Amino acid sequence: MSDLDVRPRETEVAACWVPAGTRVTLDGREVALFGLEGFRYLVLGWDKVSGGARVVMYGRWQGIRNGQGKASRPVWEQAAKILRQAERANAGPVVAYVLIEAQFPYPGAARPRLTAVRVRTAGE
């Protein structure tokens, strides 16, 4: 059994690939991963950034980038690529941190949107 300690910075969320049997902690607190058998990809920490879900589970890497806004999709694709490469090499668990910023989608927009702007790996 392996462990993954995930510690996103204040405006980051964590995208993870976890092999079966991995114990995951988010900021030192264990994450309950019920029924992880079919889910190997996780996004953790939206609760810190937007008040959203603490844990989002996906069965395939495509789930991480699908459903993201047009401006955010390339960054999420980059994060998913890091995780996909780790899975293929059986080099897990792995985490990629995605920096999220509130940006106005066009000039004169009334409200900003949360937009993924950069990926960093653990240790950067």
C-alpha positions in Angstrom: 0.0 0.0 0.0 1.4 3.4 -0.9 0.6 6.9 0.4 0.1 10.2 -1.4 0.2 13.4 0.7 -1.4 16.2 -1.3 -0.8 19.8 -0.3 -2.1 22.4 -2.8 -1.3 26.0 -2.3 -4.0 28.5 -1.5 -5.3 29.0 -5.1 -4.5 25.5 -6.4 -6.4 22.2 -6.8 -4.6 18.9 -7.1 -5.1 16.4 -10.0 -3.9 12.9 -9.0 -3.4 9.4 -10.4 -3.5 6.8 -7.7 -3.0 3.0 -8.1 -5.3 0.7 -6.2 -4.6 0.6 -2.4 -3.2 4.1 -2.2 -4.0 6.1 1.0 -4.5 9.8 0.1 -4.2 12.7 2.5 -5.2 16.3 1.7 -3.4 18.8 3.9 -2.7 16.2 6.5 -6.3 14.8 6.7 -7.1 11.4 5.2 -9.5 11.5 2.2 -12.2 8.9 2.3 -12.1 7.1 -1.1 -15.2 5.0 -1.1 -15.5 2.5 -4.0 -12.2 3.6 -5.6 -12.0 0.3 -7.6 -13.1 2.0 -10.8 -11.7 5.4 -10.1 -8.0 6.1 -10.4 -8.0 9.8 -11.2 -8.9 12.4 -8.5 -9.2 16.2 -8.3 -8.8 17.4 -4.8 -9.3 20.8 -3.2 -12.0 22.6 -5.0 -13.6 23.2 -1.6 -10.6 25.5 -0.8 -10.8 27.5 -4.1 -14.5 27.7 -4.8 -16.6 26.0 -2.1 -17.0 23.1 -4.5 -16.5 19.4 -3.8 -13.5 18.3 -1.8 -13.0 15.1 -3.9 -13.9 14.5 -7.5 -13.2 11.0 -8.8 -12.8 9.9 -12.5 -12.3 6.5 -14.1 -10.2 7.8 -16.9 -7.8 10.7 -17.5 -10.2 12.3 -20.0 -12.6 13.1 -17.2 -10.1 15.6 -15.8 -10.1 17.8 -18.9 -13.6 17.2 -20.1 -16.2 19.6 -18.9 -13.7 22.3 -18.2 -14.2 25.8 -19.7 -12.6 26.6 -23.0 -10.0 28.8 -21.4 -9.1 26.2 -18.8 -9.0 23.0 -21.0 -5.4 23.3 -22.2 -4.1 23.5 -18.7 -6.2 20.6 -17.5 -5.0 18.6 -20.6 -1.4 19.3 -19.5 -2.1 18.0 -16.0 -3.9 15.0 -17.4 -0.9 14.2 -19.6 1.4 14.2 -16.6 -0.9 11.7 -14.8 -1.4 9.6 -17.9 2.4 9.2 -18.4 2.7 8.1 -14.8 0.0 5.6 -15.2 1.6 4.1 -18.3 4.9 3.9 -16.5 3.3 2.5 -13.4 5.0 5.2 -11.5 2.3 6.3 -9.1 0.9 7.8 -7.2 1.4 11.2 -8.8 0.0 14.6 -8.3 0.0 17.7 -10.5 -1.2 21.0 -9.0 -3.3 23.3 -11.1 -3.3 27.1 -10.3 -6.7 28.6 -10.5 -7.4 32.3 -11.0 -10.5 34.4 -11.2 -10.4 36.0 -14.7 -12.9 38.0 -16.6 -13.7 36.0 -19.8 -14.1 39.1 -22.0 -13.9 42.8 -21.6 -16.9 44.2 -19.8 -17.9 40.9 -18.2 -19.9 41.3 -15.1 -18.4 38.4 -13.2 -15.0 36.6 -13.3 -14.7 32.8 -14.0 -12.4 30.4 -12.2 -9.8 29.6 -14.9 -6.9 27.1 -14.8 -3.7 29.0 -15.7 -0.7 26.8 -14.9 0.4 23.4 -13.8 3.2 22.6 -11.4 4.4 19.2 -10.2 5.3 18.3 -6.6 8.6 19.8 -5.6 8.3 22.9 -7.9 
